[in-house]
Amino acid sequence: MNERVRAHVIVSGRVQGVFFRAETRQAARRIGVSGWVRNLPDGTVEAVFEGTRAQVDAMLDWCRQGPPTARVDDLQVQEQAATGAFSGFDVRY
């Protein structure tokens, strides 16, 4: 149950200019996952979440909704092996 997992996600919809990155960072810190989030040039948001299965699943559930001003049309998830490379959760630019 405490197995660490990693999810690499791409979120599409109205997800830039709506505080998606800042709200993702707050949610990640509250849930306890590590990793990062950033905007991509094509208008999507990319993120990597690492934590227990329950923590990562909670972040994926959060991303399916996003902050109140966002509109999430699609969430692509690629599971990867956890590496323990992150010490916290950051917004990348």
C-alpha positions in Angstrom: 0.0 0.0 0.0 2.9 2.4 0.6 4.5 1.6 -2.7 5.7 4.8 -4.4 4.5 5.5 -7.9 5.0 8.3 -10.4 2.5 9.7 -12.9 3.4 12.0 -15.9 0.4 13.9 -17.0 -0.7 16.3 -19.7 -3.8 18.3 -19.0 -5.7 20.0 -21.9 -8.6 22.4 -22.0 -8.7 25.9 -20.6 -5.8 25.3 -18.3 -3.4 28.2 -18.9 -4.1 31.7 -17.5 -6.4 30.3 -14.8 -4.0 29.7 -12.0 -3.8 26.0 -12.8 -0.1 25.7 -11.9 -0.3 27.6 -8.6 -3.4 25.6 -7.6 -1.8 22.4 -8.6 1.2 23.2 -6.4 -1.1 23.9 -3.5 -3.0 20.7 -4.0 0.2 18.7 -4.3 1.6 20.1 -1.1 -1.7 19.5 0.7 -1.9 15.9 -0.6 1.8 15.2 0.0 3.1 14.4 -3.5 6.4 15.6 -4.9 7.2 16.6 -8.5 6.6 19.6 -10.7 4.1 21.4 -13.0 4.6 23.7 -16.0 2.8 25.2 -19.0 3.7 23.9 -22.4 3.7 26.1 -25.6 0.7 24.3 -27.1 -1.6 25.5 -24.3 -1.5 22.3 -22.2 -0.1 21.8 -18.7 2.4 19.1 -18.0 3.1 17.7 -14.5 4.9 14.8 -12.7 3.5 13.5 -9.4 5.3 11.1 -7.2 4.0 9.6 -3.9 2.0 6.6 -2.7 -0.6 5.2 -5.0 -3.4 6.9 -2.9 -1.6 10.2 -3.0 -1.0 10.1 -6.8 -4.6 9.0 -7.4 -5.9 11.9 -5.3 -3.8 14.3 -7.5 -5.1 12.7 -10.7 -8.7 13.2 -9.4 -7.9 16.8 -8.6 -6.4 17.4 -12.1 -9.6 16.0 -13.7 -11.4 19.0 -12.2 -8.7 21.6 -11.8 -9.3 25.0 -10.1 -12.7 26.6 -10.4 -11.8 28.9 -13.3 -10.3 26.0 -15.4 -12.0 23.7 -17.9 -10.3 20.3 -18.2 -11.1 18.5 -21.4 -8.6 15.7 -21.2 -6.1 14.2 -18.9 -3.4 11.9 -20.3 -1.6 9.8 -17.7 1.5 7.8 -18.2 2.6 5.7 -15.2 6.3 5.5 -14.6 8.6 4.0 -12.0 9.1 6.3 -9.0 12.7 7.6 -8.7 12.6 9.7 -5.5 14.3 12.5 -7.4 12.1 15.3 -6.0 12.2 16.8 -2.5 9.1 18.9 -2.8 6.7 20.2 -5.4 7.6 23.1 -7.7 6.3 25.2 -10.6 8.7 25.1 -13.5 9.0 27.8 -16.1 
